[in-house]
């Protein structure tokens, strides 16, 4: 395995870097990066429903869509990004124990902080979130990445992202601020990001003693920048258009929030767009295409999806539950 510390603070570059390494190297990687203030949205999310557009415009934040599912995150110089790219043909999309256990052990051994796993992909300290993770599969490779809040600006996090009241109504939360904390708030004194990164990478090295430190070549950097120009800095990738619709309905589950926009004309689905923070192994657009042209009746939709491995498109979400909610608006 290679251990890589990105020297870039450009979120376009650092998200593109993951795809580049996945596509061009057979080796496993553990990567850390710190981004300038920005918002990273999940691959299946509706960006405009997730971000505070006015705040983004006024503060000139970059917004970039990543390769994995899950929720949007605000990032700044007080947040550490980590990514683990590794080969495992049997790994599932919702098993985060590999990295979660490492982080919990790191916080305990280095700072005597008691952290614990919570929900499908979070790490908490005293009931508040300091880390979230997401995963995606590419052939036999897994991309497992996430965040560690060391000294992030919590007010900016709250202001930059819209709060999904429907998603958190069962938890009686009023804002994102109630959900988060910084690691520095649980350390006597504080620690700089540079020092935190050194400690973290040394810890990772101790767990993978055969790992080697890795630096990007000029060719690597140029190739990543080309990917930035072609994809990750483009409006179409990061935002995209919502097609015309006359039905909007949603489904809230422990495995993800799903929002469906349908354009039904003469009792048939002319178009459908599915958004959410669910995890997916296959492109959600393939599922959408199956439903285009299908009669807007439950039995007809059930037939259309009968032979589809639904779990590959919405991990953990029940197919019948999804179908039922297509008719709730």
C-alpha positions in Angstrom: 0.0 0.0 0.0 1.1 3.6 -0.7 0.5 6.4 1.8 -0.1 9.8 0.1 -0.5 13.3 1.5 -1.9 15.6 -1.1 -0.2 18.9 -1.4 -3.2 20.5 -3.0 -6.1 22.3 -1.1 -8.3 22.4 -4.3 -11.3 20.1 -3.8 -11.7 19.7 -7.5 -8.1 18.2 -7.6 -8.5 16.1 -4.5 -11.7 14.4 -5.6 -10.3 13.9 -9.1 -7.2 12.4 -7.6 -9.3 9.5 -6.2 -10.7 8.6 -9.6 -7.2 8.9 -11.2 -5.6 6.6 -8.7 -8.5 4.1 -9.0 -8.1 4.1 -12.8 -4.4 4.2 -13.2 -2.8 2.3 -10.3 -3.2 -1.4 -9.2 -1.8 -0.6 -5.8 -3.8 0.2 -2.7 -3.6 3.8 -1.4 -4.2 5.6 1.9 -4.6 9.4 1.1 -5.0 12.4 3.3 -5.9 15.9 2.1 -7.1 19.3 3.5 -9.4 21.3 1.3 -10.0 25.0 1.1 -13.6 26.0 2.2 -15.9 23.9 -0.1 -18.8 21.6 -0.2 -18.5 18.0 -1.3 -21.8 16.4 -2.3 -22.7 12.7 -2.7 -22.9 11.2 -6.2 -26.7 10.7 -6.0 -27.6 14.0 -4.3 -29.6 17.0 -5.7 -27.0 19.7 -5.2 -29.5 22.6 -5.2 -31.5 20.9 -2.4 -28.4 20.3 -0.4 -26.4 23.5 -0.4 -27.2 27.1 0.7 -26.8 28.6 -2.8 -26.6 32.2 -1.5 -23.9 31.3 1.0 -22.0 29.5 -1.6 -22.1 32.4 -4.0 -21.2 35.1 -1.4 -18.3 33.1 0.0 -17.2 31.8 -3.4 -17.2 28.1 -2.3 -16.3 25.4 -4.7 -19.0 22.7 -4.9 -17.9 19.3 -6.2 -19.6 15.9 -6.6 -17.7 12.9 -5.4 -17.8 9.3 -6.6 -19.6 7.8 -3.6 -23.1 8.1 -2.1 -23.9 9.6 1.3 -24.5 13.1 2.4 -22.9 16.5 1.5 -20.2 17.8 3.8 -18.8 21.3 4.3 -15.0 21.3 4.4 -12.3 23.8 5.4 -8.8 24.0 6.8 -9.9 22.4 10.1 -11.2 19.2 8.4 -9.0 16.3 7.4 -10.1 14.2 4.4 -8.9 10.6 4.3 -9.4 8.0 1.5 -8.5 4.3 1.4 -8.4 2.6 -1.9 -8.0 -1.1 -1.6 -8.8 -4.4 -3.4 -11.5 -6.6 -1.9 -14.0 -8.3 -4.1 -16.1 -9.5 -1.2 -16.4 -6.2 0.7 -19.9 -4.6 1.1 -20.8 -1.0 0.6 -22.1 -0.6 4.2 -19.3 -2.2 6.2 -17.2 0.7 7.5 -15.4 -1.2 10.3 -12.0 -1.3 8.5 -11.5 2.5 8.8 -13.8 3.1 11.8 -11.8 0.8 14.1 -8.6 2.5 13.0 -9.8 6.0 13.8 -11.3 5.0 17.1 -8.0 3.4 18.1 -6.0 6.4 16.9 -8.1 8.8 19.0 -7.8 6.6 22.0 -4.1 5.9 21.8 -2.9 9.4 20.8 -5.4 11.6 22.7 -7.2 9.4 25.2 -10.5 10.2 23.5 -13.3 7.7 23.7 -15.1 7.6 20.4 -17.7 5.2 19.1 -19.3 4.1 15.8 -22.9 5.2 15.3 -25.5 4.6 12.6 -24.3 3.4 9.2 -21.2 5.5 8.8 -20.5 8.0 11.6 -18.0 8.3 14.5 -19.1 10.2 17.6 -17.5 11.8 20.6 -20.0 12.3 23.5 -22.9 11.8 21.1 -21.7 14.3 18.5 -20.3 13.6 15.1 -16.6 14.0 14.3 -16.4 11.8 11.3 -18.6 10.5 8.4 -17.7 8.0 5.7 -18.8 6.9 2.3 -17.9 4.0 0.1 -18.1 3.0 -3.6 -17.1 0.0 -5.5 -15.2 -0.1 -8.8 -14.7 -3.6 -10.0 -12.7 -5.4 -7.3 -11.6 -2.1 -5.7 -13.3 -0.2 -2.8 -13.0 3.5 -2.3 -13.7 4.3 1.4 -13.3 7.9 2.3 -14.4 10.3 4.9 -13.8 13.3 7.1 -12.3 14.1 10.5 -13.3 17.4 12.2 -10.3 18.7 14.1 -11.1 22.5 14.3 -13.6 23.1 11.5 -15.7 26.3 11.5 -19.0 24.9 12.8 -21.0 28.0 12.0 -19.9 27.9 8.4 -20.9 24.2 8.2 -24.4 25.2 9.4 -24.7 28.1 7.1 -23.3 26.4 4.0 -25.7 23.3 4.1 -29.4 23.1 4.2 -30.8 21.2 7.1 -33.1 18.3 6.1 -35.8 18.4 8.7 -37.6 15.4 7.3 -34.5 13.2 7.5 -33.8 14.1 11.2 -37.3 14.5 12.5 -37.1 11.3 14.5 -34.0 12.6 16.3 -35.7 15.9 17.1 -32.7 17.9 15.8 -33.2 21.6 14.9 -30.0 22.1 13.0 -26.7 20.6 11.8 -24.9 22.4 14.7 -26.5 20.1 17.2 -25.0 17.1 15.5 -21.3 18.0 15.3 -18.2 18.6 17.4 -14.5 19.1 16.8 -11.7 16.8 18.1 -9.9 19.8 19.5 -12.8 20.5 21.8 -12.0 17.2 23.5 -8.2 17.7 23.8 -6.5 19.6 26.6 -5.2 22.7 24.7 -5.3 22.1 21.0 -3.3 20.7 18.1 -2.5 22.1 14.7 -3.6 20.3 11.5 0.0 19.7 10.5 0.8 18.0 13.7 -2.5 16.0 13.6 -1.7 14.8 10.1 1.8 13.7 11.2 0.4 11.7 14.1 -2.4 10.2 11.9 -0.1 9.1 9.1 2.5 7.7 11.5 -0.3 5.7 13.1 -1.5 4.4 9.7 2.1 3.5 8.9 2.3 1.5 12.2 -0.8 -0.5 11.2 0.5 -1.1 7.7 4.2 -1.4 8.2 4.9 -2.5 4.6 3.3 0.7 3.2 5.5 3.2 1.4 5.2 7.0 1.3 4.2 8.1 -2.2 4.6 11.4 -4.1 2.7 12.3 -7.3 4.9 12.8 -10.3 4.5 15.7 -12.7 2.7 13.4 -15.1 0.3 12.3 -12.4 -0.5 15.9 -11.5 -1.0 16.9 -15.1 -3.4 13.9 -15.6 -5.4 14.8 -12.5 -5.7 18.4 -13.6 -6.9 17.2 -17.0 -9.6 15.2 -15.2 -10.5 18.3 -13.2 -11.0 20.3 -16.5 -13.0 17.5 -18.1 -15.2 16.6 -15.2 -14.8 17.8 -11.7 -14.9 21.5 -12.2 -17.9 21.3 -14.6 -21.4 22.5 -13.8 -23.0 19.5 -15.4 -21.2 17.0 -13.1 -21.5 19.1 -9.9 -25.1 20.4 -10.3 -26.9 19.1 -13.4 -30.5 19.8 -14.3 -33.7 18.5 -12.8 -36.0 17.5 -15.6 -39.6 18.8 -15.8 -41.7 17.0 -13.2 -45.3 17.0 -11.9 -44.8 14.6 -9.0 -42.3 14.9 -6.2 -42.2 12.3 -3.4 -39.6 11.1 -0.8 -38.7 8.1 1.3 -36.8 8.3 4.5 -35.0 5.2 5.8 -32.1 4.3 8.1 -30.1 3.4 5.0 -30.7 6.7 3.2 -33.0 9.5 2.2 -34.5 9.2 -1.3 -36.3 12.0 -3.3 -38.1 11.1 -6.5 -39.1 13.6 -9.3 -41.5 12.1 -11.9 -43.0 13.6 -15.0 -46.1 11.5 -15.7 -47.9 12.2 -19.0 -51.0 10.2 -20.1 -50.5 7.8 -17.2 -46.9 6.9 -18.2 -43.6 7.9 -16.7 -42.1 10.2 -19.3 -39.1 11.0 -17.1 -37.8 10.3 -13.6 -34.9 11.5 -11.5 -33.9 9.9 -8.2 -31.8 11.7 -5.7 -30.6 10.9 -2.2 -27.8 10.1 0.2 -28.1 6.4 -0.2 -25.1 4.2 -1.3 -25.1 2.6 -4.7 -23.0 0.1 -6.4 -24.4 0.8 -9.9 -25.3 4.0 -11.6 -28.8 5.2 -10.5 -29.5 6.4 -14.0 -29.7 2.8 -15.2 -32.6 2.2 -12.8 -34.3 5.5 -13.9 -34.0 4.4 -17.5 -35.8 1.1 -16.7 -38.8 3.1 -15.4 -39.1 5.6 -18.4 -42.1 4.7 -20.5 -43.7 2.4 -17.8 -47.3 2.9 -16.9 -47.7 4.8 -13.6 -49.3 1.9 -11.8 -47.8 -0.1 -8.9 -48.2 -3.4 -10.7 -46.5 -2.2 -13.9 -43.6 -0.7 -11.9 -43.2 -4.0 -10.0 -43.0 -5.8 -13.3 -40.4 -3.4 -14.7 -38.2 -3.8 -11.6 -38.8 -7.6 -11.1 -35.5 -8.8 -12.6 -33.4 -5.8 -11.3 -30.9 -6.3 -8.5 -32.4 -3.3 -6.7 -29.9 -3.6 -3.8 -27.1 -2.6 -6.2 -28.8 0.7 -6.9 -30.0 1.6 -3.3 -28.1 -0.4 -0.8 -30.3 -1.5 2.1 -33.5 0.2 0.8 -36.5 -2.1 0.3 -37.7 -2.3 -3.3 -41.4 -2.5 -2.3 -41.0 0.4 0.0 -39.5 2.4 -2.8 -42.3 1.5 -5.2 -45.0 2.4 -2.6 -43.5 5.8 -2.1 -43.5 6.6 -5.8 -47.3 7.1 -5.2 -47.1 9.3 -2.1 -46.9 13.0 -2.8 
